[in-house]
Amino acid sequence: MQKGSEQINRIKVEINGEDYYIKGTAPEEYIKQVASYVDKKMKNLSQSHPNLSRNRVAVLAALNITDELFKLKKEYEEFLSMVDGESRG
């Protein structure tokens, strides 16, 4: 769904040896950065576990990235709680 005058970018990226066309309103450099991060995670897993199928590598990469996200969210919530506690004290 396009909002107002936001431009839809269509960017070609390579992830784990395959080309993908990503569409979004995010800036091109951001889309490339996100794709590069996923590519790096998948390549590292492929090198560490060469017998895994592409699907398993993709699922493991998704799990690892989600784990990072959850840990960062928890740290952020703890930080906000600490800052909120200090501002009351």
ABEGO torsion letter per residue (X at the ends): XBBEABBBBBBBBBBGGBBBBBBEABBAAAAAAAAAAAAAAAAAAAAABAABBAAAAAAAAAAAAAAAAAAAAAAAAAAAAAAAAAAAX
